[in-house]
Structure formats: structure tokens, C-alpha cells
Amino acid sequence: MILMIWEAPPLAIFFINHYMLEAPGEYVKVYLLGLKYSYYNQSFSMEEMAERLFMSEDDIEKALKFWERSGVIKLRYSDNEYYIEYLPLVKKN
């Protein structure tokens, strides 16, 4: 018998089931890369994210605003920079 042990957090499955399926694919990439940076407490610029994802900065901004409307991040704009807070994921009504 082979037993498989998955150490993926439940957050990933919840995100897939309740958010990812309704989002454009490019926006999912923006969310996940930002989440990675956040998890490792790394800052990043829109330019860096756009370059890494082969997207325009405009598209990165649209994706972030999409996720803010979806309730999974909170954006704050100050001193010509965005500050992104990743919020706990909750089931949508």
C-alpha cells in the first residue's frame, strides 16, 4: 500500500473552489505571486511583478483591483506605492 501525505494548506483548495474558478487566469497568477511575496515578507514593485509574469503594469493593477473587489486583498495607495494586505479567505454568499 502506498500512502500519500499532502502538506498543501487547506487555503489552496478553498481558493481554488471559491475564487479561482471565477477569475481570469492572468489574475490568478498575480494573486499567487503576490501571496508568495507576502508569505516570505518580501516587497515587490508593480514593474517587477509585470516583468516576472509577462504582463503590463496596467494589467497587474487591474488584477489587484479585481481581487480587492472579490474581498481577498485590501489595497492602500500611499506615497506613489500600493500596499497590499492579504485577507483571510471566507466563503462568498
C-alpha positions in Angstrom: 0.0 0.0 0.0 1.2 3.5 -0.8 0.1 6.4 1.4 0.5 9.9 0.1 0.9 12.7 2.5 0.0 16.2 1.3 1.3 19.2 3.1 -0.6 21.7 1.0 -2.5 24.1 3.2 -6.3 24.0 3.0 -6.2 27.6 1.9 -5.1 26.4 -1.6 -8.1 24.2 -2.0 -10.5 26.8 -0.6 -9.1 29.4 -3.0 -9.5 27.1 -6.0 -13.1 26.1 -5.1 -14.4 29.6 -4.2 -12.3 32.2 -6.1 -10.0 30.9 -8.8 -12.8 29.4 -11.0 -14.4 32.8 -11.4 -11.2 34.8 -12.1 -9.3 35.4 -15.3 -6.2 33.2 -15.5 -3.8 36.0 -15.6 -5.3 37.5 -12.4 -4.8 34.2 -10.6 -1.1 34.4 -11.4 -1.0 37.9 -9.9 -2.7 36.8 -6.8 -0.5 33.7 -6.3 2.8 35.6 -6.9 1.7 38.4 -4.6 0.8 35.8 -1.9 4.2 34.2 -2.3 5.9 37.5 -1.8 3.7 38.2 1.2 4.3 34.8 2.8 8.1 35.4 2.7 7.6 39.1 3.8 9.2 40.4 0.6 8.3 43.7 -1.0 7.9 44.0 -4.8 7.1 46.6 -7.4 4.4 46.6 -10.0 7.2 46.8 -12.6 8.9 43.7 -11.1 5.6 41.7 -11.0 4.7 42.7 -14.5 8.1 41.6 -15.8 8.0 38.3 -14.0 4.5 37.5 -15.2 5.0 38.9 -18.8 2.1 41.3 -18.2 1.8 45.1 -18.3 1.7 47.1 -15.1 -1.8 48.2 -16.1 -2.9 44.6 -16.2 -1.3 44.0 -12.8 -3.2 46.9 -11.4 -6.5 45.7 -12.9 -5.9 42.2 -11.4 -5.2 43.7 -7.9 -8.4 45.8 -8.1 -10.3 42.6 -9.2 -9.0 40.8 -6.1 -9.9 43.7 -3.9 -13.5 43.7 -5.2 -13.5 40.0 -4.6 -12.6 40.6 -0.9 -9.4 38.6 -0.8 -7.0 41.6 -0.6 -7.1 45.1 0.6 -5.2 47.8 -1.3 -3.9 51.0 0.1 -2.2 53.6 -2.1 0.3 56.0 -0.4 3.4 57.8 -1.5 3.0 56.5 -5.1 3.0 52.9 -3.9 0.5 50.2 -3.3 0.3 48.4 0.0 -1.4 45.0 -0.3 -2.9 43.2 2.6 -3.9 39.6 2.0 -7.1 38.9 3.9 -8.4 35.6 5.4 -10.4 33.8 2.8 -14.1 33.3 3.6 -16.8 31.6 1.7 -18.7 34.0 -0.6 -22.5 34.2 -0.3 
